[in-house]
Amino acid sequence: MQVELFDIHDADRMRAAQVVRFVVFVDEQHVPAEEEIDEHDRTDGDARHALIRDGGKPIAAGRYYRIEGATAQVGRMAVLADYRGRHIGRQLLDALVDDARRRGFARVALNAQDHAVAFYAKAGFTPFGETLLECEILHQPMELAL
């Protein structure tokens, strides 16, 4: 399965990625639908999005966008339940990090859901700062120098 990288101007891929994100975040984790789609999905032409399909079916999605100059903020990492545990999330994360590196970013930051801290640590991310609550879910800020 290949990772497809794109921006907000690719309407078909954006819709496919949002289907995955809604299933994981809105349906499974009860994130309010109105909070799931934001300016990085609507108007941020510099943001990069990623999608993985299985036989045409969207199964995983994620994105990153610029914060603080040379820092990329990864987020909205989602893999459908039937595909978890198959290293698809790692493939998605690696593609986003590699793309950020190619585009000249010096650091990648993210807010890991509490249960996913070990997943990101295996990819080389380290915790920093205080935990925070986003959409009633505990998150740990983490970073990776590129």
ROKOL-532654 format. One record per residue: y, x, z of N, C-alpha, C in turn; residue in three letters. Coordinates in steps of 0.05 Angstrom, whole numbers, plus 5000, padded with zeros to 4 digits. Each point is the difference from the previous one (the first is absolute). Layout:
BEGIN
<r n_c2="Y" n_c1="X" n_c3="Z" ca_c2="Y" ca_c1="X" ca_c3="Z" c_c2="Y" c_c1="X" c_c3="Z" aa="Ala"/>
...
***
This chain:
BEGIN
<r n_c2="4976" n_c1="5017" n_c3="5000" ca_c2="5024" ca_c1="4983" ca_c3="5000" c_c2="5025" c_c1="5018" c_c3="5000" aa="Met"/>
<r n_c2="5018" n_c1="4993" n_c3="4983" ca_c2="5025" ca_c1="5016" ca_c3="4997" c_c2="5023" c_c1="4987" c_c3="5015" aa="Gln"/>
<r n_c2="5018" n_c1="5017" n_c3="5009" ca_c2="5025" ca_c1="4990" ca_c3="5013" c_c2="5021" c_c1="4997" c_c3="4978" aa="Val"/>
<r n_c2="5012" n_c1="4977" n_c3="4999" ca_c2="5021" ca_c1="4994" ca_c3="4981" c_c2="5027" c_c1="5002" c_c3="5015" aa="Glu"/>
<r n_c2="5017" n_c1="5018" n_c3="4991" ca_c2="5027" ca_c1="5003" ca_c3="5013" c_c2="5021" c_c1="4987" c_c3="4982" aa="Leu"/>
<r n_c2="5019" n_c1="4986" n_c3="5012" ca_c2="5019" ca_c1="4985" ca_c3="4984" c_c2="5025" c_c1="4994" c_c3="5017" aa="Phe"/>
<r n_c2="5020" n_c1="4988" n_c3="4988" ca_c2="5024" ca_c1="4992" ca_c3="5015" c_c2="5004" c_c1="4970" c_c3="4997" aa="Asp"/>
<r n_c2="5021" n_c1="4989" n_c3="5012" ca_c2="5005" ca_c1="4971" ca_c3="5001" c_c2="5003" c_c1="4987" c_c3="4973" aa="Ile"/>
<r n_c2="5005" n_c1="5016" n_c3="4979" ca_c2="5004" ca_c1="4989" ca_c3="4974" c_c2="4974" c_c1="4992" c_c3="4986" aa="His"/>
<r n_c2="4977" n_c1="5007" n_c3="5012" ca_c2="4974" ca_c1="4993" ca_c3="4989" c_c2="4991" c_c1="4974" c_c3="5014" aa="Asp"/>
<r n_c2="5009" n_c1="4978" n_c3="4989" ca_c2="4996" ca_c1="4974" ca_c3="5013" c_c2="4970" c_c1="4993" c_c3="5005" aa="Ala"/>
<r n_c2="4983" n_c1="5006" n_c3="4980" ca_c2="4972" ca_c1="4994" ca_c3="5003" c_c2="4987" c_c1="5015" c_c3="5023" aa="Asp"/>
<r n_c2="5005" n_c1="5026" n_c3="5001" ca_c2="4989" ca_c1="5016" ca_c3="5022" c_c2="5012" c_c1="4992" c_c3="5027" aa="Arg"/>
<r n_c2="5025" n_c1="4994" n_c3="5000" ca_c2="5013" ca_c1="4991" ca_c3="5026" c_c2="4986" c_c1="4975" c_c3="5010" aa="Met"/>
<r n_c2="4995" n_c1="4981" n_c3="4982" ca_c2="4987" ca_c1="4975" ca_c3="5009" c_c2="4972" c_c1="5006" c_c3="5010" aa="Arg"/>
<r n_c2="4985" n_c1="5018" n_c3="4986" ca_c2="4973" ca_c1="5007" ca_c3="5009" c_c2="5000" c_c1="5013" c_c3="5027" aa="Ala"/>
<r n_c2="5019" n_c1="5019" n_c3="5005" ca_c2="5002" ca_c1="5013" ca_c3="5026" c_c2="5007" c_c1="4980" c_c3="5022" aa="Ala"/>
<r n_c2="5018" n_c1="4982" n_c3="4994" ca_c2="5008" ca_c1="4980" ca_c3="5020" c_c2="4978" c_c1="4981" c_c3="5007" aa="Gln"/>
<r n_c2="4982" n_c1="4995" n_c3="4981" ca_c2="4976" ca_c1="4983" ca_c3="5007" c_c2="4984" c_c1="5014" c_c3="5022" aa="Val"/>
<r n_c2="4994" n_c1="5026" n_c3="4997" ca_c2="4985" ca_c1="5015" ca_c3="5020" c_c2="5015" c_c1="5000" c_c3="5026" aa="Val"/>
<r n_c2="5026" n_c1="5006" n_c3="4999" ca_c2="5016" ca_c1="5002" ca_c3="5025" c_c2="5001" c_c1="4973" c_c3="5014" aa="Arg"/>
<r n_c2="5002" n_c1="4978" n_c3="4986" ca_c2="5001" ca_c1="4974" ca_c3="5013" c_c2="4973" c_c1="4994" c_c3="5014" aa="Phe"/>
<r n_c2="4978" n_c1="5006" n_c3="4987" ca_c2="4974" ca_c1="4995" ca_c3="5012" c_c2="4998" c_c1="5016" c_c3="5026" aa="Val"/>
<r n_c2="5007" n_c1="5025" n_c3="4999" ca_c2="4996" ca_c1="5017" ca_c3="5024" c_c2="5021" c_c1="4994" c_c3="5021" aa="Val"/>
<r n_c2="5025" n_c1="5000" n_c3="4993" ca_c2="5021" ca_c1="4998" ca_c3="5020" c_c2="5006" c_c1="4971" c_c3="5009" aa="Phe"/>
<r n_c2="5003" n_c1="4982" n_c3="4981" ca_c2="5007" ca_c1="4973" ca_c3="5006" c_c2="4976" c_c1="4984" c_c3="5010" aa="Val"/>
<r n_c2="4979" n_c1="5000" n_c3="4984" ca_c2="4976" ca_c1="4984" ca_c3="5007" c_c2="4985" c_c1="5012" c_c3="5024" aa="Asp"/>
<r n_c2="4994" n_c1="5026" n_c3="4999" ca_c2="4983" ca_c1="5012" ca_c3="5021" c_c2="5016" c_c1="5007" c_c3="5026" aa="Glu"/>
<r n_c2="5024" n_c1="5012" n_c3="4996" ca_c2="5015" ca_c1="5010" ca_c3="5023" c_c2="5023" c_c1="4981" c_c3="5008" aa="Gln"/>
<r n_c2="5004" n_c1="4979" n_c3="4986" ca_c2="5019" ca_c1="4979" ca_c3="5007" c_c2="5029" c_c1="5010" c_c3="5000" aa="His"/>
<r n_c2="5006" n_c1="5019" n_c3="4983" ca_c2="5028" ca_c1="5008" ca_c3="4995" c_c2="5014" c_c1="4978" c_c3="4986" aa="Val"/>
<r n_c2="5024" n_c1="4992" n_c3="5008" ca_c2="5014" ca_c1="4978" ca_c3="4986" c_c2="5004" c_c1="5007" c_c3="4970" aa="Pro"/>
<r n_c2="4994" n_c1="4982" n_c3="4983" ca_c2="5001" ca_c1="5004" ca_c3="4971" c_c2="5028" c_c1="5009" c_c3="4991" aa="Ala"/>
<r n_c2="5020" n_c1="4990" n_c3="5013" ca_c2="5028" ca_c1="5007" ca_c3="4993" c_c2="5007" c_c1="5028" c_c3="5007" aa="Glu"/>
<r n_c2="4984" n_c1="5013" n_c3="5018" ca_c2="5005" ca_c1="5028" ca_c3="5007" c_c2="4984" c_c1="5019" c_c3="4984" aa="Glu"/>
<r n_c2="4980" n_c1="4990" n_c3="4986" ca_c2="4983" ca_c1="5018" ca_c3="4985" c_c2="5013" c_c1="5012" c_c3="4975" aa="Glu"/>
<r n_c2="5016" n_c1="4985" n_c3="4986" ca_c2="5014" ca_c1="5010" ca_c3="4976" c_c2="5028" c_c1="5007" c_c3="5009" aa="Ile"/>
<r n_c2="5009" n_c1="5024" n_c3="4993" ca_c2="5027" ca_c1="5008" ca_c3="5009" c_c2="5015" c_c1="5013" c_c3="4976" aa="Asp"/>
<r n_c2="5022" n_c1="5013" n_c3="5006" ca_c2="5017" ca_c1="5012" ca_c3="4979" c_c2="4985" c_c1="5022" c_c3="4985" aa="Glu"/>
<r n_c2="4981" n_c1="5013" n_c3="5012" ca_c2="4985" ca_c1="5021" ca_c3="4985" c_c2="4981" c_c1="4988" c_c3="4980" aa="His"/>
<r n_c2="4995" n_c1="4974" n_c3="5002" ca_c2="4984" ca_c1="4986" ca_c3="4980" c_c2="5018" c_c1="4985" c_c3="4980" aa="Asp"/>
<r n_c2="5024" n_c1="4994" n_c3="5007" ca_c2="5018" ca_c1="4984" ca_c3="4983" c_c2="5020" c_c1="5017" c_c3="4984" aa="Arg"/>
<r n_c2="5013" n_c1="5019" n_c3="5014" ca_c2="5023" ca_c1="5013" ca_c3="4987" c_c2="4999" c_c1="5031" c_c3="5000" aa="Thr"/>
<r n_c2="4982" n_c1="5012" n_c3="5014" ca_c2="4999" ca_c1="5029" ca_c3="5003" c_c2="4985" c_c1="5012" c_c3="4976" aa="Asp"/>
<r n_c2="5014" n_c1="5007" n_c3="4979" ca_c2="4988" ca_c1="5011" ca_c3="4976" c_c2="4989" c_c1="5028" c_c3="5004" aa="Gly"/>
<r n_c2="5007" n_c1="5014" n_c3="5022" ca_c2="4990" ca_c1="5027" ca_c3="5006" c_c2="4974" c_c1="4999" c_c3="5015" aa="Asp"/>
<r n_c2="4994" n_c1="4977" n_c3="5013" ca_c2="4975" ca_c1="4997" ca_c3="5015" c_c2="4976" c_c1="5003" c_c3="4981" aa="Ala"/>
<r n_c2="4978" n_c1="5011" n_c3="5010" ca_c2="4976" ca_c1="5003" ca_c3="4985" c_c2="4978" c_c1="4983" c_c3="5013" aa="Arg"/>
<r n_c2="4986" n_c1="4985" n_c3="4984" ca_c2="4979" ca_c1="4983" ca_c3="5009" c_c2="4973" c_c1="5010" c_c3="4989" aa="His"/>
<r n_c2="4979" n_c1="4993" n_c3="5013" ca_c2="4973" ca_c1="5009" ca_c3="4991" c_c2="4981" c_c1="4976" c_c3="5002" aa="Ala"/>
<r n_c2="4981" n_c1="5000" n_c3="4982" ca_c2="4980" ca_c1="4979" ca_c3="4998" c_c2="4974" c_c1="5012" c_c3="4992" aa="Leu"/>
<r n_c2="4978" n_c1="4990" n_c3="5012" ca_c2="4973" ca_c1="5007" ca_c3="4991" c_c2="4986" c_c1="4974" c_c3="4994" aa="Ile"/>
<r n_c2="4986" n_c1="5000" n_c3="4977" ca_c2="4984" ca_c1="4977" ca_c3="4992" c_c2="4971" c_c1="5007" c_c3="4998" aa="Arg"/>
<r n_c2="4983" n_c1="4980" n_c3="5003" ca_c2="4971" ca_c1="5002" ca_c3="4996" c_c2="4993" c_c1="4981" c_c3="4977" aa="Asp"/>
<r n_c2="4995" n_c1="5010" n_c3="4977" ca_c2="4994" ca_c1="4983" ca_c3="4977" c_c2="5022" c_c1="4980" c_c3="4994" aa="Gly"/>
<r n_c2="5024" n_c1="5008" n_c3="5003" ca_c2="5023" ca_c1="4983" ca_c3="4995" c_c2="5011" c_c1="4985" c_c3="5024" aa="Gly"/>
<r n_c2="4983" n_c1="4998" n_c3="5021" ca_c2="5008" ca_c1="4986" ca_c3="5025" c_c2="5017" c_c1="5018" c_c3="5017" aa="Lys"/>
<r n_c2="5024" n_c1="4992" n_c3="5008" ca_c2="5016" ca_c1="5016" ca_c3="5019" c_c2="4986" c_c1="5001" c_c3="5027" aa="Pro"/>
<r n_c2="4996" n_c1="5025" n_c3="5011" ca_c2="4986" ca_c1="5002" ca_c3="5025" c_c2="5015" c_c1="5016" c_c3="5021" aa="Ile"/>
<r n_c2="5021" n_c1="5015" n_c3="4992" ca_c2="5015" ca_c1="5017" ca_c3="5018" c_c2="5028" c_c1="5004" c_c3="4990" aa="Ala"/>
<r n_c2="5019" n_c1="5003" n_c3="5018" ca_c2="5028" ca_c1="5004" ca_c3="4992" c_c2="5014" c_c1="5015" c_c3="5022" aa="Ala"/>
<r n_c2="5022" n_c1="5013" n_c3="4992" ca_c2="5018" ca_c1="5014" ca_c3="5019" c_c2="5025" c_c1="5007" c_c3="4985" aa="Gly"/>
<r n_c2="5018" n_c1="5013" n_c3="5015" ca_c2="5026" ca_c1="5008" ca_c3="4988" c_c2="5013" c_c1="5022" c_c3="5016" aa="Arg"/>
<r n_c2="5021" n_c1="5012" n_c3="4989" ca_c2="5018" ca_c1="5016" ca_c3="5015" c_c2="5028" c_c1="4998" c_c3="4988" aa="Tyr"/>
<r n_c2="5020" n_c1="5006" n_c3="5017" ca_c2="5027" ca_c1="5000" ca_c3="4991" c_c2="5016" c_c1="5022" c_c3="5016" aa="Tyr"/>
<r n_c2="5023" n_c1="5007" n_c3="4989" ca_c2="5016" ca_c1="5021" ca_c3="5011" c_c2="5014" c_c1="4991" c_c3="5026" aa="Arg"/>
<r n_c2="4999" n_c1="5017" n_c3="5020" ca_c2="5017" ca_c1="4997" ca_c3="5024" c_c2="5011" c_c1="5028" c_c3="5006" aa="Ile"/>
<r n_c2="5022" n_c1="5002" n_c3="5012" ca_c2="5011" ca_c1="5026" ca_c3="5010" c_c2="4997" c_c1="5023" c_c3="4980" aa="Glu"/>
<r n_c2="5009" n_c1="4996" n_c3="4976" ca_c2="5001" ca_c1="5021" ca_c3="4980" c_c2="4973" c_c1="5008" c_c3="4988" aa="Gly"/>
<r n_c2="4987" n_c1="5020" n_c3="5012" ca_c2="4975" ca_c1="5011" ca_c3="4989" c_c2="4975" c_c1="4989" c_c3="5014" aa="Ala"/>
<r n_c2="5002" n_c1="4977" n_c3="5014" ca_c2="4977" ca_c1="4988" ca_c3="5014" c_c2="4992" c_c1="4975" c_c3="4985" aa="Thr"/>
<r n_c2="4974" n_c1="4998" n_c3="4995" ca_c2="4988" ca_c1="4976" ca_c3="4989" c_c2="4987" c_c1="4984" c_c3="5022" aa="Ala"/>
<r n_c2="5005" n_c1="4974" n_c3="5001" ca_c2="4989" ca_c1="4982" ca_c3="5020" c_c2="4977" c_c1="4984" c_c3="4987" aa="Gln"/>
<r n_c2="4975" n_c1="5007" n_c3="5008" ca_c2="4977" ca_c1="4985" ca_c3="4990" c_c2="4996" c_c1="4975" c_c3="5016" aa="Val"/>
<r n_c2="4992" n_c1="4979" n_c3="4987" ca_c2="4995" ca_c1="4975" ca_c3="5014" c_c2="4985" c_c1="4980" c_c3="4983" aa="Gly"/>
<r n_c2="4995" n_c1="4977" n_c3="5012" ca_c2="4986" ca_c1="4978" ca_c3="4987" c_c2="4973" c_c1="5009" c_c3="4988" aa="Arg"/>
<r n_c2="4987" n_c1="5018" n_c3="5015" ca_c2="4973" ca_c1="5009" ca_c3="4992" c_c2="4980" c_c1="4978" c_c3="5007" aa="Met"/>
<r n_c2="4986" n_c1="4990" n_c3="4979" ca_c2="4982" ca_c1="4977" ca_c3="5004" c_c2="4975" c_c1="5004" c_c3="4983" aa="Ala"/>
<r n_c2="4977" n_c1="4995" n_c3="5012" ca_c2="4975" ca_c1="5000" ca_c3="4985" c_c2="4985" c_c1="4974" c_c3="5008" aa="Val"/>
<r n_c2="4991" n_c1="4986" n_c3="4980" ca_c2="4985" ca_c1="4975" ca_c3="5005" c_c2="4976" c_c1="5006" c_c3="5018" aa="Leu"/>
<r n_c2="4993" n_c1="4981" n_c3="5017" ca_c2="4979" ca_c1="5004" ca_c3="5021" c_c2="4974" c_c1="5009" c_c3="4988" aa="Ala"/>
<r n_c2="4992" n_c1="4988" n_c3="4977" ca_c2="4974" ca_c1="5007" ca_c3="4988" c_c2="4998" c_c1="5029" c_c3="4990" aa="Asp"/>
<r n_c2="5023" n_c1="5013" n_c3="4998" ca_c2="5002" ca_c1="5027" ca_c3="4988" c_c2="5006" c_c1="5021" c_c3="5021" aa="Tyr"/>
<r n_c2="5004" n_c1="4992" n_c3="5025" ca_c2="5006" ca_c1="5020" ca_c3="5021" c_c2="4975" c_c1="5017" c_c3="5006" aa="Arg"/>
<r n_c2="5005" n_c1="5024" n_c3="5009" ca_c2="4978" ca_c1="5018" ca_c3="5007" c_c2="4989" c_c1="5015" c_c3="4976" aa="Gly"/>
<r n_c2="5013" n_c1="4998" n_c3="4977" ca_c2="4990" ca_c1="5014" ca_c3="4976" c_c2="5020" c_c1="5022" c_c3="4990" aa="Arg"/>
<r n_c2="5018" n_c1="5008" n_c3="5018" ca_c2="5019" ca_c1="5022" ca_c3="4994" c_c2="5021" c_c1="4991" c_c3="4980" aa="His"/>
<r n_c2="5003" n_c1="4975" n_c3="4995" ca_c2="5020" ca_c1="4990" ca_c3="4981" c_c2="5028" c_c1="5003" c_c3="5012" aa="Ile"/>
<r n_c2="5003" n_c1="4995" n_c3="5026" ca_c2="5026" ca_c1="5004" ca_c3="5013" c_c2="5009" c_c1="5029" c_c3="4998" aa="Gly"/>
<r n_c2="4981" n_c1="5018" n_c3="5004" ca_c2="5007" ca_c1="5028" ca_c3="4998" c_c2="5008" c_c1="5008" c_c3="4972" aa="Arg"/>
<r n_c2="4986" n_c1="4989" n_c3="4980" ca_c2="5007" ca_c1="5005" ca_c3="4972" c_c2="5028" c_c1="4990" c_c3="4994" aa="Gln"/>
<r n_c2="5007" n_c1="4977" n_c3="5010" ca_c2="5026" ca_c1="4988" ca_c3="4997" c_c2="5022" c_c1="5017" c_c3="5014" aa="Leu"/>
<r n_c2="4995" n_c1="5008" n_c3="5025" ca_c2="5018" ca_c1="5017" ca_c3="5015" c_c2="5005" c_c1="5026" c_c3="4986" aa="Leu"/>
<r n_c2="4978" n_c1="5013" n_c3="4992" ca_c2="5003" ca_c1="5026" ca_c3="4986" c_c2="5016" c_c1="4998" c_c3="4975" aa="Asp"/>
<r n_c2="4997" n_c1="4979" n_c3="4985" ca_c2="5015" ca_c1="4996" ca_c3="4975" c_c2="5030" c_c1="4997" c_c3="5006" aa="Ala"/>
<r n_c2="5006" n_c1="4985" n_c3="5021" ca_c2="5029" ca_c1="4996" ca_c3="5007" c_c2="5012" c_c1="5026" c_c3="5010" aa="Leu"/>
<r n_c2="4986" n_c1="5015" n_c3="5016" ca_c2="5010" ca_c1="5025" ca_c3="5011" c_c2="5003" c_c1="5021" c_c3="4977" aa="Val"/>
<r n_c2="4980" n_c1="5001" n_c3="4982" ca_c2="5002" ca_c1="5019" ca_c3="4977" c_c2="5023" c_c1="4993" c_c3="4982" aa="Asp"/>
<r n_c2="5005" n_c1="4974" n_c3="4996" ca_c2="5022" ca_c1="4992" ca_c3="4983" c_c2="5027" c_c1="5007" c_c3="5013" aa="Asp"/>
<r n_c2="5002" n_c1="4995" n_c3="5026" ca_c2="5024" ca_c1="5008" ca_c3="5015" c_c2="5005" c_c1="5030" c_c3="4998" aa="Ala"/>
<r n_c2="4979" n_c1="5016" n_c3="5002" ca_c2="5003" ca_c1="5029" ca_c3="4998" c_c2="5010" c_c1="5007" c_c3="4972" aa="Arg"/>
<r n_c2="4988" n_c1="4989" n_c3="4979" ca_c2="5008" ca_c1="5005" ca_c3="4973" c_c2="5030" c_c1="4993" c_c3="4995" aa="Arg"/>
<r n_c2="5009" n_c1="4979" n_c3="5014" ca_c2="5027" ca_c1="4991" ca_c3="4996" c_c2="5020" c_c1="5015" c_c3="5018" aa="Arg"/>
<r n_c2="4990" n_c1="5021" n_c3="5015" ca_c2="5018" ca_c1="5017" ca_c3="5014" c_c2="5005" c_c1="4993" c_c3="5029" aa="Gly"/>
<r n_c2="4986" n_c1="4981" n_c3="5011" ca_c2="5003" ca_c1="4993" ca_c3="5028" c_c2="4989" c_c1="5023" c_c3="5017" aa="Phe"/>
<r n_c2="5012" n_c1="5005" n_c3="5024" ca_c2="4992" ca_c1="5021" ca_c3="5018" c_c2="4983" c_c1="4990" c_c3="5023" aa="Ala"/>
<r n_c2="5001" n_c1="4973" n_c3="5005" ca_c2="4987" ca_c1="4989" ca_c3="5023" c_c2="4992" c_c1="4971" c_c3="4994" aa="Arg"/>
<r n_c2="4978" n_c1="4991" n_c3="5011" ca_c2="4991" ca_c1="4972" ca_c3="4998" c_c2="4998" c_c1="4990" c_c3="5028" aa="Val"/>
<r n_c2="5012" n_c1="4977" n_c3="5004" ca_c2="4999" ca_c1="4986" ca_c3="5026" c_c2="4986" c_c1="4973" c_c3="4996" aa="Ala"/>
<r n_c2="4990" n_c1="4989" n_c3="5022" ca_c2="4988" ca_c1="4973" ca_c3="4999" c_c2="4998" c_c1="4990" c_c3="5028" aa="Leu"/>
<r n_c2="4997" n_c1="4974" n_c3="5002" ca_c2="4995" ca_c1="4987" ca_c3="5026" c_c2="4972" c_c1="4989" c_c3="5000" aa="Asn"/>
<r n_c2="4982" n_c1="5014" n_c3="5013" ca_c2="4971" ca_c1="4993" ca_c3="5000" c_c2="4995" c_c1="4978" c_c3="5020" aa="Ala"/>
<r n_c2="4986" n_c1="4979" n_c3="4991" ca_c2="4990" ca_c1="4980" ca_c3="5019" c_c2="4982" c_c1="5015" c_c3="5020" aa="Gln"/>
<r n_c2="5001" n_c1="4992" n_c3="5024" ca_c2="4986" ca_c1="5014" ca_c3="5022" c_c2="4971" c_c1="5006" c_c3="4992" aa="Asp"/>
<r n_c2="4986" n_c1="4981" n_c3="4988" ca_c2="4971" ca_c1="5005" ca_c3="4993" c_c2="4997" c_c1="5020" c_c3="4977" aa="His"/>
<r n_c2="5021" n_c1="5007" n_c3="4986" ca_c2="4998" ca_c1="5017" ca_c3="4976" c_c2="5010" c_c1="5029" c_c3="5006" aa="Ala"/>
<r n_c2="5008" n_c1="5006" n_c3="5024" ca_c2="5011" ca_c1="5026" ca_c3="5006" c_c2="4979" c_c1="5022" c_c3="4993" aa="Val"/>
<r n_c2="4975" n_c1="4997" n_c3="5007" ca_c2="4980" ca_c1="5020" ca_c3="4994" c_c2="4996" c_c1="5004" c_c3="4970" aa="Ala"/>
<r n_c2="5002" n_c1="4978" n_c3="4985" ca_c2="4998" ca_c1="5002" ca_c3="4970" c_c2="5022" c_c1="5018" c_c3="4990" aa="Phe"/>
<r n_c2="5025" n_c1="4996" n_c3="5008" ca_c2="5022" ca_c1="5017" ca_c3="4991" c_c2="4998" c_c1="5028" c_c3="5011" aa="Tyr"/>
<r n_c2="4991" n_c1="5004" n_c3="5024" ca_c2="4996" ca_c1="5026" ca_c3="5012" c_c2="4981" c_c1="5017" c_c3="4983" aa="Ala"/>
<r n_c2="4978" n_c1="4987" n_c3="4991" ca_c2="4981" ca_c1="5014" ca_c3="4983" c_c2="5012" c_c1="5010" c_c3="4974" aa="Lys"/>
<r n_c2="5022" n_c1="4986" n_c3="4991" ca_c2="5014" ca_c1="5008" ca_c3="4975" c_c2="5022" c_c1="5020" c_c3="5006" aa="Ala"/>
<r n_c2="5002" n_c1="5010" n_c3="5025" ca_c2="5019" ca_c1="5020" ca_c3="5007" c_c2="5026" c_c1="4991" c_c3="5012" aa="Gly"/>
<r n_c2="5003" n_c1="4974" n_c3="5005" ca_c2="5024" ca_c1="4989" ca_c3="5012" c_c2="4999" c_c1="5005" c_c3="5030" aa="Phe"/>
<r n_c2="5024" n_c1="5005" n_c3="5012" ca_c2="5001" ca_c1="5003" ca_c3="5029" c_c2="5020" c_c1="4980" c_c3="5012" aa="Thr"/>
<r n_c2="4994" n_c1="4990" n_c3="5023" ca_c2="5017" ca_c1="4980" ca_c3="5013" c_c2="5027" c_c1="5013" c_c3="5008" aa="Pro"/>
<r n_c2="5021" n_c1="4984" n_c3="5000" ca_c2="5026" ca_c1="5009" ca_c3="5011" c_c2="5014" c_c1="4975" c_c3="5010" aa="Phe"/>
<r n_c2="5017" n_c1="5004" n_c3="5020" ca_c2="5016" ca_c1="4977" ca_c3="5010" c_c2="4984" c_c1="4980" c_c3="5015" aa="Gly"/>
<r n_c2="5014" n_c1="4979" n_c3="5009" ca_c2="4988" ca_c1="4979" ca_c3="5016" c_c2="4987" c_c1="4979" c_c3="4982" aa="Glu"/>
<r n_c2="4979" n_c1="4987" n_c3="5011" ca_c2="4988" ca_c1="4978" ca_c3="4985" c_c2="5020" c_c1="4977" c_c3="4997" aa="Thr"/>
<r n_c2="4997" n_c1="4984" n_c3="4980" ca_c2="5018" ca_c1="4977" ca_c3="4996" c_c2="4985" c_c1="4976" c_c3="4992" aa="Leu"/>
<r n_c2="5013" n_c1="4977" n_c3="5003" ca_c2="4987" ca_c1="4974" ca_c3="4993" c_c2="5013" c_c1="4990" c_c3="4975" aa="Leu"/>
<r n_c2="4983" n_c1="4996" n_c3="4979" ca_c2="5009" ca_c1="4988" ca_c3="4975" c_c2="4983" c_c1="4976" c_c3="4995" aa="Glu"/>
<r n_c2="5013" n_c1="4977" n_c3="4996" ca_c2="4985" ca_c1="4975" ca_c3="4995" c_c2="4978" c_c1="4995" c_c3="5021" aa="Cys"/>
<r n_c2="5007" n_c1="5006" n_c3="5025" ca_c2="4982" ca_c1="4996" ca_c3="5023" c_c2="4975" c_c1="5018" c_c3="4999" aa="Glu"/>
<r n_c2="5002" n_c1="5022" n_c3="4984" ca_c2="4977" ca_c1="5019" ca_c3="4998" c_c2="5011" c_c1="5027" c_c3="5009" aa="Ile"/>
<r n_c2="4985" n_c1="5014" n_c3="5018" ca_c2="5008" ca_c1="5026" ca_c3="5010" c_c2="4996" c_c1="5021" c_c3="4979" aa="Leu"/>
<r n_c2="5020" n_c1="5017" n_c3="4996" ca_c2="4999" ca_c1="5021" ca_c3="4980" c_c2="5008" c_c1="5027" c_c3="5013" aa="His"/>
<r n_c2="4988" n_c1="5022" n_c3="4989" ca_c2="5006" ca_c1="5027" ca_c3="5009" c_c2="5014" c_c1="5014" c_c3="4976" aa="Gln"/>
<r n_c2="5025" n_c1="5009" n_c3="5002" ca_c2="5011" ca_c1="5016" ca_c3="4979" c_c2="4984" c_c1="5026" c_c3="4997" aa="Pro"/>
<r n_c2="4996" n_c1="5008" n_c3="4975" ca_c2="4985" ca_c1="5024" ca_c3="4993" c_c2="5013" c_c1="5014" c_c3="4977" aa="Met"/>
<r n_c2="4996" n_c1="5026" n_c3="4997" ca_c2="5013" ca_c1="5015" ca_c3="4978" c_c2="4981" c_c1="5022" c_c3="4990" aa="Glu"/>
<r n_c2="5007" n_c1="5008" n_c3="4975" ca_c2="4985" ca_c1="5022" ca_c3="4987" c_c2="5020" c_c1="5016" c_c3="4984" aa="Leu"/>
<r n_c2="5001" n_c1="5027" n_c3="5005" ca_c2="5017" ca_c1="5017" ca_c3="4985" c_c2="4986" c_c1="5007" c_c3="4974" aa="Ala"/>
<r n_c2="5015" n_c1="4999" n_c3="4978" ca_c2="4989" ca_c1="5006" ca_c3="4974" c_c2="5005" c_c1="5029" c_c3="4991" aa="Leu"/>
***
